Amino acid sequence: MNLTGIDHVVLTVEDVDRTCAFYEALGAEVVTFDDGRTGERRALRFGDQKINLHPVDTDVEHVAAAPTPGAGDCCLLTETPIAEVEARLRECDVEIVEGPVERTGAVGRLESVYVRDPDGNLVEIGRYEDD
């Protein structure tokens, strides 16, 4: 088996509308899809990846063993300089939990800031130093 990347991850959320609004303000594309089993669902697309959203009271067939809002921790990549990211976060009244700081990403050094989404998930927004 040769695993080649991550297509999507799932966040369990209290309020899908509120979560969509938060991430859309940061630049995500909100997409609606029908998986053919549970009806219409929403996700957040970032380039070639997405985050599927499961409401906490979901009837989705396959979920994590203990789906809990606020248990997620992810890193979103940007090509925007981190100083501009910080300014955008301030415009959106999003508190920066930490940063900018230097971190190690999957393929190199990142400059990152950390925020929390409406459910308390930790979201790192990082930019590779070579960008």
Backbone atoms as SQL, in Angstrom:
CREATE TABLE atoms (id INTEGER PRIMARY KEY, chain TEXT, resi INTEGER, resn TEXT, atom TEXT, x REAL, y REAL, z REAL);
INSERT INTO atoms VALUES
  (1, 'A', 1, 'MET', 'N', 0.849, -1.177, 0.000),
  (2, 'A', 1, 'MET', 'CA', 0.000, 0.000, 0.000),
  (3, 'A', 1, 'MET', 'C', 0.891, 1.235, 0.000),
  (4, 'A', 2, 'ASN', 'N', 0.546, 2.202, -0.845),
  (5, 'A', 2, 'ASN', 'CA', 1.298, 3.450, -0.941),
  (6, 'A', 2, 'ASN', 'C', 0.345, 4.614, -0.667),
  (7, 'A', 3, 'LEU', 'N', 0.307, 5.087, 0.567),
  (8, 'A', 3, 'LEU', 'CA', -0.553, 6.229, 0.907),
  (9, 'A', 3, 'LEU', 'C', 0.081, 7.490, 0.362),
  (10, 'A', 4, 'THR', 'N', -0.729, 8.348, -0.255),
  (11, 'A', 4, 'THR', 'CA', -0.169, 9.500, -0.968),
  (12, 'A', 4, 'THR', 'C', -0.586, 10.852, -0.425),
  (13, 'A', 5, 'GLY', 'N', -1.495, 10.924, 0.529),
  (14, 'A', 5, 'GLY', 'CA', -1.908, 12.224, 1.036),
  (15, 'A', 5, 'GLY', 'C', -3.174, 12.120, 1.856),
  (16, 'A', 6, 'ILE', 'N', -3.679, 13.268, 2.250),
  (17, 'A', 6, 'ILE', 'CA', -4.927, 13.351, 3.011),
  (18, 'A', 6, 'ILE', 'C', -5.962, 14.024, 2.134),
  (19, 'A', 7, 'ASP', 'N', -7.075, 13.353, 1.917),
  (20, 'A', 7, 'ASP', 'CA', -8.172, 13.915, 1.136),
  (21, 'A', 7, 'ASP', 'C', -9.068, 14.788, 2.010),
  (22, 'A', 8, 'HIS', 'N', -9.486, 14.248, 3.153),
  (23, 'A', 8, 'HIS', 'CA', -10.332, 15.014, 4.062),
  (24, 'A', 8, 'HIS', 'C', -10.207, 14.472, 5.481),
  (25, 'A', 9, 'VAL', 'N', -10.581, 15.303, 6.425),
  (26, 'A', 9, 'VAL', 'CA', -10.739, 14.927, 7.821),
  (27, 'A', 9, 'VAL', 'C', -12.121, 15.378, 8.231),
  (28, 'A', 10, 'VAL', 'N', -12.554, 14.986, 9.414),
  (29, 'A', 10, 'VAL', 'CA', -13.900, 15.303, 9.883),
  (30, 'A', 10, 'VAL', 'C', -13.811, 16.026, 11.224),
  (31, 'A', 11, 'LEU', 'N', -14.604, 17.076, 11.358),
  (32, 'A', 11, 'LEU', 'CA', -14.780, 17.742, 12.649),
  (33, 'A', 11, 'LEU', 'C', -16.221, 17.554, 13.094),
  (34, 'A', 12, 'THR', 'N', -16.396, 17.198, 14.350),
  (35, 'A', 12, 'THR', 'CA', -17.719, 17.170, 14.955),
  (36, 'A', 12, 'THR', 'C', -17.967, 18.550, 15.534),
  (37, 'A', 13, 'VAL', 'N', -19.119, 19.157, 15.189),
  (38, 'A', 13, 'VAL', 'CA', -19.380, 20.543, 15.585),
  (39, 'A', 13, 'VAL', 'C', -20.773, 20.689, 16.186),
  (40, 'A', 14, 'GLU', 'N', -20.907, 21.684, 17.043),
  (41, 'A', 14, 'GLU', 'CA', -22.205, 21.995, 17.652),
  (42, 'A', 14, 'GLU', 'C', -23.152, 22.652, 16.652),
  (43, 'A', 15, 'ASP', 'N', -22.617, 23.570, 15.831),
  (44, 'A', 15, 'ASP', 'CA', -23.458, 24.381, 14.941),
  (45, 'A', 15, 'ASP', 'C', -22.766, 24.503, 13.581),
  (46, 'A', 16, 'VAL', 'N', -23.252, 23.772, 12.595),
  (47, 'A', 16, 'VAL', 'CA', -22.621, 23.749, 11.273),
  (48, 'A', 16, 'VAL', 'C', -22.608, 25.140, 10.647),
  (49, 'A', 17, 'ASP', 'N', -23.693, 25.894, 10.768),
  (50, 'A', 17, 'ASP', 'CA', -23.747, 27.242, 10.182),
  (51, 'A', 17, 'ASP', 'C', -22.673, 28.151, 10.777),
  (52, 'A', 18, 'ARG', 'N', -22.550, 28.125, 12.087),
  (53, 'A', 18, 'ARG', 'CA', -21.556, 28.968, 12.765),
  (54, 'A', 18, 'ARG', 'C', -20.138, 28.563, 12.355),
  (55, 'A', 19, 'THR', 'N', -19.895, 27.267, 12.271),
  (56, 'A', 19, 'THR', 'CA', -18.574, 26.778, 11.865),
  (57, 'A', 19, 'THR', 'C', -18.267, 27.188, 10.434),
  (58, 'A', 20, 'CYS', 'N', -19.245, 27.050, 9.545),
  (59, 'A', 20, 'CYS', 'CA', -19.042, 27.452, 8.145),
  (60, 'A', 20, 'CYS', 'C', -18.719, 28.940, 8.054),
  (61, 'A', 21, 'ALA', 'N', -19.441, 29.758, 8.788),
  (62, 'A', 21, 'ALA', 'CA', -19.210, 31.205, 8.750),
  (63, 'A', 21, 'ALA', 'C', -17.801, 31.548, 9.229),
  (64, 'A', 22, 'PHE', 'N', -17.348, 30.903, 10.297),
  (65, 'A', 22, 'PHE', 'CA', -16.005, 31.151, 10.832),
  (66, 'A', 22, 'PHE', 'C', -14.940, 30.835, 9.788),
  (67, 'A', 23, 'TYR', 'N', -14.976, 29.640, 9.233),
  (68, 'A', 23, 'TYR', 'CA', -13.936, 29.230, 8.282),
  (69, 'A', 23, 'TYR', 'C', -14.058, 29.966, 6.947),
  (70, 'A', 24, 'GLU', 'N', -15.268, 30.299, 6.540),
  (71, 'A', 24, 'GLU', 'CA', -15.449, 31.063, 5.303),
  (72, 'A', 24, 'GLU', 'C', -14.818, 32.443, 5.438),
  (73, 'A', 25, 'ALA', 'N', -14.932, 33.056, 6.617),
  (74, 'A', 25, 'ALA', 'CA', -14.302, 34.357, 6.857),
  (75, 'A', 25, 'ALA', 'C', -12.780, 34.265, 6.758),
  (76, 'A', 26, 'LEU', 'N', -12.226, 33.082, 7.024),
  (77, 'A', 26, 'LEU', 'CA', -10.782, 32.876, 6.918),
  (78, 'A', 26, 'LEU', 'C', -10.354, 32.497, 5.505),
  (79, 'A', 27, 'GLY', 'N', -11.313, 32.256, 4.617),
  (80, 'A', 27, 'GLY', 'CA', -10.970, 31.963, 3.230),
  (81, 'A', 27, 'GLY', 'C', -11.343, 30.583, 2.733),
  (82, 'A', 28, 'ALA', 'N', -11.990, 29.774, 3.555),
  (83, 'A', 28, 'ALA', 'CA', -12.416, 28.447, 3.104),
  (84, 'A', 28, 'ALA', 'C', -13.584, 28.585, 2.138),
  (85, 'A', 29, 'GLU', 'N', -13.718, 27.615, 1.265),
  (86, 'A', 29, 'GLU', 'CA', -14.897, 27.522, 0.411),
  (87, 'A', 29, 'GLU', 'C', -15.852, 26.535, 1.073),
  (88, 'A', 30, 'VAL', 'N', -17.071, 26.973, 1.370),
  (89, 'A', 30, 'VAL', 'CA', -18.071, 26.083, 1.944),
  (90, 'A', 30, 'VAL', 'C', -18.742, 25.348, 0.790),
  (91, 'A', 31, 'VAL', 'N', -18.727, 24.019, 0.851),
  (92, 'A', 31, 'VAL', 'CA', -19.332, 23.204, -0.199),
  (93, 'A', 31, 'VAL', 'C', -20.419, 22.326, 0.406),
  (94, 'A', 32, 'THR', 'N', -21.438, 22.080, -0.395),
  (95, 'A', 32, 'THR', 'CA', -22.526, 21.195, -0.006),
  (96, 'A', 32, 'THR', 'C', -22.465, 19.975, -0.903),
  (97, 'A', 33, 'PHE', 'N', -22.628, 18.811, -0.317),
  (98, 'A', 33, 'PHE', 'CA', -22.582, 17.587, -1.103),
  (99, 'A', 33, 'PHE', 'C', -23.581, 16.586, -0.542),
  (100, 'A', 34, 'ASP', 'N', -23.929, 15.607, -1.348),
  (101, 'A', 34, 'ASP', 'CA', -24.819, 14.521, -0.933),
  (102, 'A', 34, 'ASP', 'C', -24.034, 13.240, -1.085),
  (103, 'A', 35, 'ASP', 'N', -23.785, 12.565, 0.027),
  (104, 'A', 35, 'ASP', 'CA', -22.967, 11.348, -0.037),
  (105, 'A', 35, 'ASP', 'C', -23.776, 10.120, -0.434),
  (106, 'A', 36, 'GLY', 'N', -25.051, 10.304, -0.723),
  (107, 'A', 36, 'GLY', 'CA', -25.883, 9.192, -1.151),
  (108, 'A', 36, 'GLY', 'C', -26.396, 8.321, -0.017),
  (109, 'A', 37, 'ARG', 'N', -26.003, 8.616, 1.218),
  (110, 'A', 37, 'ARG', 'CA', -26.442, 7.814, 2.360),
  (111, 'A', 37, 'ARG', 'C', -27.200, 8.643, 3.375),
  (112, 'A', 38, 'THR', 'N', -26.665, 9.815, 3.702),
  (113, 'A', 38, 'THR', 'CA', -27.251, 10.600, 4.787),
  (114, 'A', 38, 'THR', 'C', -27.864, 11.904, 4.306),
  (115, 'A', 39, 'GLY', 'N', -27.893, 12.116, 3.005),
  (116, 'A', 39, 'GLY', 'CA', -28.463, 13.348, 2.477),
  (117, 'A', 39, 'GLY', 'C', -27.437, 14.449, 2.372),
  (118, 'A', 40, 'GLU', 'N', -27.929, 15.654, 2.334),
  (119, 'A', 40, 'GLU', 'CA', -27.069, 16.824, 2.118),
  (120, 'A', 40, 'GLU', 'C', -26.209, 17.109, 3.335),
  (121, 'A', 41, 'ARG', 'N', -24.910, 17.336, 3.078),
  (122, 'A', 41, 'ARG', 'CA', -23.955, 17.680, 4.136),
  (123, 'A', 41, 'ARG', 'C', -23.090, 18.822, 3.660),
  (124, 'A', 42, 'ARG', 'N', -22.378, 19.450, 4.614),
  (125, 'A', 42, 'ARG', 'CA', -21.478, 20.549, 4.250),
  (126, 'A', 42, 'ARG', 'C', -20.050, 20.248, 4.676),
  (127, 'A', 43, 'ALA', 'N', -19.142, 20.892, 3.934),
  (128, 'A', 43, 'ALA', 'CA', -17.719, 20.724, 4.185),
  (129, 'A', 43, 'ALA', 'C', -17.016, 22.033, 3.892),
  (130, 'A', 44, 'LEU', 'N', -15.775, 22.122, 4.330),
  (131, 'A', 44, 'LEU', 'CA', -14.926, 23.287, 4.109),
  (132, 'A', 44, 'LEU', 'C', -13.806, 22.850, 3.191),
  (133, 'A', 45, 'ARG', 'N', -13.682, 23.497, 2.036),
  (134, 'A', 45, 'ARG', 'CA', -12.633, 23.105, 1.093),
  (135, 'A', 45, 'ARG', 'C', -11.495, 24.110, 1.154),
  (136, 'A', 46, 'PHE', 'N', -10.278, 23.556, 1.198),
  (137, 'A', 46, 'PHE', 'CA', -9.037, 24.322, 1.174),
  (138, 'A', 46, 'PHE', 'C', -8.191, 23.706, 0.075),
  (139, 'A', 47, 'GLY', 'N', -8.145, 24.319, -1.098),
  (140, 'A', 47, 'GLY', 'CA', -7.372, 23.739, -2.198),
  (141, 'A', 47, 'GLY', 'C', -7.923, 22.380, -2.571),
  (142, 'A', 48, 'ASP', 'N', -7.063, 21.351, -2.488),
  (143, 'A', 48, 'ASP', 'CA', -7.456, 19.994, -2.865),
  (144, 'A', 48, 'ASP', 'C', -7.897, 19.139, -1.680),
  (145, 'A', 49, 'GLN', 'N', -8.037, 19.736, -0.515),
  (146, 'A', 49, 'GLN', 'CA', -8.459, 18.997, 0.664),
  (147, 'A', 49, 'GLN', 'C', -9.734, 19.620, 1.223),
  (148, 'A', 50, 'LYS', 'N', -10.393, 18.845, 2.102),
  (149, 'A', 50, 'LYS', 'CA', -11.580, 19.401, 2.746),
  (150, 'A', 50, 'LYS', 'C', -11.725, 18.868, 4.156),
  (151, 'A', 51, 'ILE', 'N', -12.530, 19.583, 4.918),
  (152, 'A', 51, 'ILE', 'CA', -12.931, 19.159, 6.251),
  (153, 'A', 51, 'ILE', 'C', -14.434, 18.934, 6.187),
  (154, 'A', 52, 'ASN', 'N', -14.861, 17.687, 6.372),
  (155, 'A', 52, 'ASN', 'CA', -16.289, 17.402, 6.453),
  (156, 'A', 52, 'ASN', 'C', -16.778, 17.789, 7.838),
  (157, 'A', 53, 'LEU', 'N', -17.998, 18.283, 7.914),
  (158, 'A', 53, 'LEU', 'CA', -18.572, 18.700, 9.190),
  (159, 'A', 53, 'LEU', 'C', -19.697, 17.755, 9.587),
  (160, 'A', 54, 'HIS', 'N', -19.581, 17.197, 10.783),
  (161, 'A', 54, 'HIS', 'CA', -20.630, 16.355, 11.336),
  (162, 'A', 54, 'HIS', 'C', -21.245, 17.084, 12.521),
  (163, 'A', 55, 'PRO', 'N', -22.541, 17.361, 12.484),
  (164, 'A', 55, 'PRO', 'CA', -23.172, 17.927, 13.681),
  (165, 'A', 55, 'PRO', 'C', -23.070, 16.917, 14.831),
  (166, 'A', 56, 'VAL', 'N', -22.971, 17.417, 16.046),
  (167, 'A', 56, 'VAL', 'CA', -22.795, 16.547, 17.207),
  (168, 'A', 56, 'VAL', 'C', -23.933, 15.532, 17.303),
  (169, 'A', 57, 'ASP', 'N', -25.120, 15.884, 16.871),
  (170, 'A', 57, 'ASP', 'CA', -26.272, 14.975, 16.923),
  (171, 'A', 57, 'ASP', 'C', -26.500, 14.268, 15.584),
  (172, 'A', 58, 'THR', 'N', -25.428, 14.014, 14.848),
  (173, 'A', 58, 'THR', 'CA', -25.503, 13.469, 13.503),
  (174, 'A', 58, 'THR', 'C', -26.017, 12.036, 13.464),
  (175, 'A', 59, 'ASP', 'N', -26.553, 11.685, 12.320),
  (176, 'A', 59, 'ASP', 'CA', -26.934, 10.298, 12.089),
  (177, 'A', 59, 'ASP', 'C', -26.045, 9.689, 11.000),
  (178, 'A', 60, 'VAL', 'N', -24.848, 10.258, 10.825),
  (179, 'A', 60, 'VAL', 'CA', -23.891, 9.734, 9.863),
  (180, 'A', 60, 'VAL', 'C', -23.509, 8.326, 10.313),
  (181, 'A', 61, 'GLU', 'N', -23.427, 7.418, 9.346),
  (182, 'A', 61, 'GLU', 'CA', -23.212, 6.004, 9.633),
  (183, 'A', 61, 'GLU', 'C', -21.880, 5.708, 10.315),
  (184, 'A', 62, 'HIS', 'N', -20.777, 6.219, 9.789),
  (185, 'A', 62, 'HIS', 'CA', -19.467, 5.924, 10.349),
  (186, 'A', 62, 'HIS', 'C', -18.870, 7.197, 10.944),
  (187, 'A', 63, 'VAL', 'N', -18.653, 7.180, 12.239),
  (188, 'A', 63, 'VAL', 'CA', -18.051, 8.328, 12.918),
  (189, 'A', 63, 'VAL', 'C', -16.951, 7.814, 13.843),
  (190, 'A', 64, 'ALA', 'N', -16.174, 8.744, 14.382),
  (191, 'A', 64, 'ALA', 'CA', -15.143, 8.385, 15.352),
  (192, 'A', 64, 'ALA', 'C', -15.786, 7.697, 16.554),
  (193, 'A', 65, 'ALA', 'N', -14.991, 6.983, 17.318),
  (194, 'A', 65, 'ALA', 'CA', -15.505, 6.253, 18.468),
  (195, 'A', 65, 'ALA', 'C', -16.123, 7.179, 19.509),
  (196, 'A', 66, 'ALA', 'N', -15.566, 8.364, 19.662),
  (197, 'A', 66, 'ALA', 'CA', -16.067, 9.311, 20.663),
  (198, 'A', 66, 'ALA', 'C', -16.083, 10.716, 20.058),
  (199, 'A', 67, 'PRO', 'N', -16.965, 10.973, 19.067),
  (200, 'A', 67, 'PRO', 'CA', -16.980, 12.292, 18.425),
  (201, 'A', 67, 'PRO', 'C', -17.359, 13.389, 19.416),
  (202, 'A', 68, 'THR', 'N', -16.492, 14.389, 19.514),
  (203, 'A', 68, 'THR', 'CA', -16.668, 15.451, 20.493),
  (204, 'A', 68, 'THR', 'C', -16.312, 16.793, 19.877),
  (205, 'A', 69, 'PRO', 'N', -17.219, 17.773, 19.935),
  (206, 'A', 69, 'PRO', 'CA', -16.841, 19.105, 19.465),
  (207, 'A', 69, 'PRO', 'C', -15.657, 19.636, 20.261),
  (208, 'A', 70, 'GLY', 'N', -14.724, 20.258, 19.561),
  (209, 'A', 70, 'GLY', 'CA', -13.572, 20.856, 20.229),
  (210, 'A', 70, 'GLY', 'C', -12.391, 19.927, 20.400),
  (211, 'A', 71, 'ALA', 'N', -12.480, 18.694, 19.917),
  (212, 'A', 71, 'ALA', 'CA', -11.386, 17.740, 20.082),
  (213, 'A', 71, 'ALA', 'C', -10.401, 17.770, 18.913),
  (214, 'A', 72, 'GLY', 'N', -10.640, 18.619, 17.908),
  (215, 'A', 72, 'GLY', 'CA', -9.781, 18.652, 16.733),
  (216, 'A', 72, 'GLY', 'C', -8.582, 19.565, 16.897),
  (217, 'A', 73, 'ASP', 'N', -7.558, 19.279, 16.110),
  (218, 'A', 73, 'ASP', 'CA', -6.327, 20.060, 16.096),
  (219, 'A', 73, 'ASP', 'C', -5.753, 19.887, 14.701),
  (220, 'A', 74, 'CYS', 'N', -5.723, 20.960, 13.916),
  (221, 'A', 74, 'CYS', 'CA', -5.260, 20.829, 12.531),
  (222, 'A', 74, 'CYS', 'C', -4.426, 22.043, 12.132),
  (223, 'A', 75, 'CYS', 'N', -3.739, 21.900, 11.017),
  (224, 'A', 75, 'CYS', 'CA', -2.937, 22.987, 10.467),
  (225, 'A', 75, 'CYS', 'C', -3.429, 23.285, 9.060),
  (226, 'A', 76, 'LEU', 'N', -3.778, 24.520, 8.811),
  (227, 'A', 76, 'LEU', 'CA', -4.172, 24.980, 7.485),
  (228, 'A', 76, 'LEU', 'C', -3.023, 25.775, 6.900),
  (229, 'A', 77, 'LEU', 'N', -2.717, 25.526, 5.655),
  (230, 'A', 77, 'LEU', 'CA', -1.601, 26.213, 5.006),
  (231, 'A', 77, 'LEU', 'C', -2.078, 27.446, 4.265),
  (232, 'A', 78, 'THR', 'N', -1.203, 28.445, 4.217),
  (233, 'A', 78, 'THR', 'CA', -1.485, 29.670, 3.486),
  (234, 'A', 78, 'THR', 'C', -0.238, 30.097, 2.719),
  (235, 'A', 79, 'GLU', 'N', -0.443, 30.821, 1.640),
  (236, 'A', 79, 'GLU', 'CA', 0.672, 31.459, 0.929),
  (237, 'A', 79, 'GLU', 'C', 0.773, 32.921, 1.325),
  (238, 'A', 80, 'THR', 'N', -0.175, 33.390, 2.116),
  (239, 'A', 80, 'THR', 'CA', -0.221, 34.774, 2.576),
  (240, 'A', 80, 'THR', 'C', 0.808, 34.978, 3.685),
  (241, 'A', 81, 'PRO', 'N', 1.578, 36.056, 3.643),
  (242, 'A', 81, 'PRO', 'CA', 2.506, 36.333, 4.746),
  (243, 'A', 81, 'PRO', 'C', 1.766, 36.354, 6.087),
  (244, 'A', 82, 'ILE', 'N', 2.404, 35.828, 7.115),
  (245, 'A', 82, 'ILE', 'CA', 1.750, 35.682, 8.421),
  (246, 'A', 82, 'ILE', 'C', 1.327, 37.035, 9.000),
  (247, 'A', 83, 'ALA', 'N', 2.054, 38.093, 8.731),
  (248, 'A', 83, 'ALA', 'CA', 1.638, 39.421, 9.217),
  (249, 'A', 83, 'ALA', 'C', 0.271, 39.791, 8.631),
  (250, 'A', 84, 'GLU', 'N', 0.026, 39.446, 7.373),
  (251, 'A', 84, 'GLU', 'CA', -1.282, 39.702, 6.757),
  (252, 'A', 84, 'GLU', 'C', -2.350, 38.785, 7.339),
  (253, 'A', 85, 'VAL', 'N', -1.978, 37.550, 7.658),
  (254, 'A', 85, 'VAL', 'CA', -2.911, 36.619, 8.305),
  (255, 'A', 85, 'VAL', 'C', -3.335, 37.191, 9.653),
  (256, 'A', 86, 'GLU', 'N', -2.357, 37.676, 10.422),
  (257, 'A', 86, 'GLU', 'CA', -2.673, 38.281, 11.719),
  (258, 'A', 86, 'GLU', 'C', -3.644, 39.449, 11.565),
  (259, 'A', 87, 'ALA', 'N', -3.409, 40.297, 10.580),
  (260, 'A', 87, 'ALA', 'CA', -4.295, 41.441, 10.349),
  (261, 'A', 87, 'ALA', 'C', -5.704, 40.970, 10.005),
  (262, 'A', 88, 'ARG', 'N', -5.816, 39.949, 9.166),
  (263, 'A', 88, 'ARG', 'CA', -7.125, 39.424, 8.780),
  (264, 'A', 88, 'ARG', 'C', -7.841, 38.832, 9.989),
  (265, 'A', 89, 'LEU', 'N', -7.113, 38.128, 10.822),
  (266, 'A', 89, 'LEU', 'CA', -7.721, 37.562, 12.026),
  (267, 'A', 89, 'LEU', 'C', -8.250, 38.662, 12.939),
  (268, 'A', 90, 'ARG', 'N', -7.483, 39.744, 13.087),
  (269, 'A', 90, 'ARG', 'CA', -7.943, 40.873, 13.905),
  (270, 'A', 90, 'ARG', 'C', -9.211, 41.477, 13.310),
  (271, 'A', 91, 'GLU', 'N', -9.252, 41.630, 11.974),
  (272, 'A', 91, 'GLU', 'CA', -10.452, 42.166, 11.305),
  (273, 'A', 91, 'GLU', 'C', -11.676, 41.308, 11.593),
  (274, 'A', 92, 'CYS', 'N', -11.469, 39.996, 11.714),
  (275, 'A', 92, 'CYS', 'CA', -12.558, 39.056, 11.969),
  (276, 'A', 92, 'CYS', 'C', -12.818, 38.845, 13.460),
  (277, 'A', 93, 'ASP', 'N', -12.132, 39.612, 14.314),
  (278, 'A', 93, 'ASP', 'CA', -12.240, 39.464, 15.770),
  (279, 'A', 93, 'ASP', 'C', -11.933, 38.053, 16.248),
  (280, 'A', 94, 'VAL', 'N', -10.936, 37.434, 15.627),
  (281, 'A', 94, 'VAL', 'CA', -10.488, 36.102, 16.026),
  (282, 'A', 94, 'VAL', 'C', -9.229, 36.259, 16.871),
  (283, 'A', 95, 'GLU', 'N', -9.283, 35.755, 18.095),
  (284, 'A', 95, 'GLU', 'CA', -8.147, 35.851, 19.009),
  (285, 'A', 95, 'GLU', 'C', -7.029, 34.909, 18.592),
  (286, 'A', 96, 'ILE', 'N', -5.819, 35.422, 18.549),
  (287, 'A', 96, 'ILE', 'CA', -4.652, 34.589, 18.290),
  (288, 'A', 96, 'ILE', 'C', -4.201, 33.996, 19.624),
  (289, 'A', 97, 'VAL', 'N', -4.202, 32.672, 19.707),
  (290, 'A', 97, 'VAL', 'CA', -3.843, 31.960, 20.927),
  (291, 'A', 97, 'VAL', 'C', -2.328, 31.966, 21.122),
  (292, 'A', 98, 'GLU', 'N', -1.601, 31.806, 19.999),
  (293, 'A', 98, 'GLU', 'CA', -0.142, 31.824, 20.052),
  (294, 'A', 98, 'GLU', 'C', 0.399, 32.203, 18.680),
  (295, 'A', 99, 'GLY', 'N', 1.538, 32.862, 18.683),
  (296, 'A', 99, 'GLY', 'CA', 2.216, 33.140, 17.430),
  (297, 'A', 99, 'GLY', 'C', 2.339, 34.617, 17.153),
  (298, 'A', 100, 'PRO', 'N', 3.098, 34.870, 16.114),
  (299, 'A', 100, 'PRO', 'CA', 3.695, 33.890, 15.209),
  (300, 'A', 100, 'PRO', 'C', 4.851, 33.136, 15.867),
  (301, 'A', 101, 'VAL', 'N', 4.932, 31.856, 15.509),
  (302, 'A', 101, 'VAL', 'CA', 5.975, 30.969, 16.000),
  (303, 'A', 101, 'VAL', 'C', 6.491, 30.122, 14.837),
  (304, 'A', 102, 'GLU', 'N', 7.687, 29.554, 15.012),
  (305, 'A', 102, 'GLU', 'CA', 8.248, 28.662, 14.006),
  (306, 'A', 102, 'GLU', 'C', 7.908, 27.224, 14.382),
  (307, 'A', 103, 'ARG', 'N', 7.423, 26.458, 13.400),
  (308, 'A', 103, 'ARG', 'CA', 7.051, 25.061, 13.612),
  (309, 'A', 103, 'ARG', 'C', 7.610, 24.217, 12.471),
  (310, 'A', 104, 'THR', 'N', 7.514, 22.918, 12.622),
  (311, 'A', 104, 'THR', 'CA', 7.933, 21.999, 11.579),
  (312, 'A', 104, 'THR', 'C', 6.693, 21.389, 10.948),
  (313, 'A', 105, 'GLY', 'N', 6.514, 21.619, 9.652),
  (314, 'A', 105, 'GLY', 'CA', 5.404, 21.036, 8.912),
  (315, 'A', 105, 'GLY', 'C', 5.814, 19.737, 8.259),
  (316, 'A', 106, 'ALA', 'N', 4.959, 19.217, 7.410),
  (317, 'A', 106, 'ALA', 'CA', 5.214, 17.941, 6.745),
  (318, 'A', 106, 'ALA', 'C', 6.412, 17.999, 5.807),
  (319, 'A', 107, 'VAL', 'N', 6.661, 19.176, 5.212),
  (320, 'A', 107, 'VAL', 'CA', 7.747, 19.261, 4.216),
  (321, 'A', 107, 'VAL', 'C', 8.715, 20.406, 4.468),
  (322, 'A', 108, 'GLY', 'N', 8.723, 20.963, 5.682),
  (323, 'A', 108, 'GLY', 'CA', 9.665, 22.035, 5.967),
  (324, 'A', 108, 'GLY', 'C', 9.247, 22.890, 7.139),
  (325, 'A', 109, 'ARG', 'N', 9.926, 24.027, 7.277),
  (326, 'A', 109, 'ARG', 'CA', 9.682, 24.955, 8.379),
  (327, 'A', 109, 'ARG', 'C', 8.484, 25.854, 8.066),
  (328, 'A', 110, 'LEU', 'N', 7.641, 26.022, 9.067),
  (329, 'A', 110, 'LEU', 'CA', 6.461, 26.878, 8.964),
  (330, 'A', 110, 'LEU', 'C', 6.587, 28.063, 9.900),
  (331, 'A', 111, 'GLU', 'N', 6.030, 29.198, 9.503),
  (332, 'A', 111, 'GLU', 'CA', 5.746, 30.286, 10.428),
  (333, 'A', 111, 'GLU', 'C', 4.240, 30.214, 10.636),
  (334, 'A', 112, 'SER', 'N', 3.812, 30.156, 11.899),
  (335, 'A', 112, 'SER', 'CA', 2.410, 29.856, 12.194),
  (336, 'A', 112, 'SER', 'C', 1.824, 30.753, 13.265),
  (337, 'A', 113, 'VAL', 'N', 0.502, 30.858, 13.221),
  (338, 'A', 113, 'VAL', 'CA', -0.296, 31.415, 14.313),
  (339, 'A', 113, 'VAL', 'C', -1.370, 30.385, 14.654),
  (340, 'A', 114, 'TYR', 'N', -1.814, 30.409, 15.898),
  (341, 'A', 114, 'TYR', 'CA', -2.826, 29.474, 16.371),
  (342, 'A', 114, 'TYR', 'C', -4.069, 30.234, 16.810),
  (343, 'A', 115, 'VAL', 'N', -5.236, 29.704, 16.442),
  (344, 'A', 115, 'VAL', 'CA', -6.525, 30.251, 16.854),
  (345, 'A', 115, 'VAL', 'C', -7.422, 29.081, 17.257),
  (346, 'A', 116, 'ARG', 'N', -8.566, 29.411, 17.803),
  (347, 'A', 116, 'ARG', 'CA', -9.584, 28.387, 18.106),
  (348, 'A', 116, 'ARG', 'C', -10.840, 28.717, 17.314),
  (349, 'A', 117, 'ASP', 'N', -11.458, 27.669, 16.766),
  (350, 'A', 117, 'ASP', 'CA', -12.707, 27.872, 16.036),
  (351, 'A', 117, 'ASP', 'C', -13.870, 27.932, 17.026),
  (352, 'A', 118, 'PRO', 'N', -15.106, 28.108, 16.561),
  (353, 'A', 118, 'PRO', 'CA', -16.233, 28.264, 17.499),
  (354, 'A', 118, 'PRO', 'C', -16.440, 27.095, 18.456),
  (355, 'A', 119, 'ASP', 'N', -15.978, 25.893, 18.101),
  (356, 'A', 119, 'ASP', 'CA', -16.118, 24.741, 18.986),
  (357, 'A', 119, 'ASP', 'C', -14.916, 24.541, 19.899),
  (358, 'A', 120, 'GLY', 'N', -13.877, 25.367, 19.722),
  (359, 'A', 120, 'GLY', 'CA', -12.682, 25.237, 20.538),
  (360, 'A', 120, 'GLY', 'C', -11.591, 24.393, 19.905),
  (361, 'A', 121, 'ASN', 'N', -11.802, 23.929, 18.669),
  (362, 'A', 121, 'ASN', 'CA', -10.746, 23.197, 17.972),
  (363, 'A', 121, 'ASN', 'C', -9.542, 24.110, 17.789),
  (364, 'A', 122, 'LEU', 'N', -8.355, 23.564, 17.950),
  (365, 'A', 122, 'LEU', 'CA', -7.136, 24.334, 17.763),
  (366, 'A', 122, 'LEU', 'C', -6.784, 24.335, 16.278),
  (367, 'A', 123, 'VAL', 'N', -6.642, 25.521, 15.702),
  (368, 'A', 123, 'VAL', 'CA', -6.359, 25.662, 14.281),
  (369, 'A', 123, 'VAL', 'C', -5.058, 26.429, 14.121),
  (370, 'A', 124, 'GLU', 'N', -4.071, 25.745, 13.552),
  (371, 'A', 124, 'GLU', 'CA', -2.801, 26.381, 13.219),
  (372, 'A', 124, 'GLU', 'C', -2.920, 26.879, 11.779),
  (373, 'A', 125, 'ILE', 'N', -2.532, 28.113, 11.537),
  (374, 'A', 125, 'ILE', 'CA', -2.467, 28.640, 10.183),
  (375, 'A', 125, 'ILE', 'C', -0.997, 28.887, 9.915),
  (376, 'A', 126, 'GLY', 'N', -0.448, 28.141, 8.956),
  (377, 'A', 126, 'GLY', 'CA', 0.980, 28.175, 8.741),
  (378, 'A', 126, 'GLY', 'C', 1.367, 28.487, 7.303),
  (379, 'A', 127, 'ARG', 'N', 2.539, 29.064, 7.179),
  (380, 'A', 127, 'ARG', 'CA', 3.108, 29.411, 5.873),
  (381, 'A', 127, 'ARG', 'C', 4.517, 28.870, 5.807),
  (382, 'A', 128, 'TYR', 'N', 4.787, 28.083, 4.763),
  (383, 'A', 128, 'TYR', 'CA', 6.150, 27.576, 4.583),
  (384, 'A', 128, 'TYR', 'C', 7.088, 28.745, 4.324),
  (385, 'A', 129, 'GLU', 'N', 8.263, 28.687, 4.926),
  (386, 'A', 129, 'GLU', 'CA', 9.228, 29.781, 4.856),
  (387, 'A', 129, 'GLU', 'C', 9.677, 30.068, 3.435),
  (388, 'A', 130, 'ASP', 'N', 9.628, 29.101, 2.540),
  (389, 'A', 130, 'ASP', 'CA', 10.054, 29.304, 1.154),
  (390, 'A', 130, 'ASP', 'C', 8.997, 29.994, 0.310),
  (391, 'A', 131, 'ASP', 'N', 7.764, 30.123, 0.815),
  (392, 'A', 131, 'ASP', 'CA', 6.675, 30.755, 0.041),
  (393, 'A', 131, 'ASP', 'C', 6.885, 32.248, -0.088);
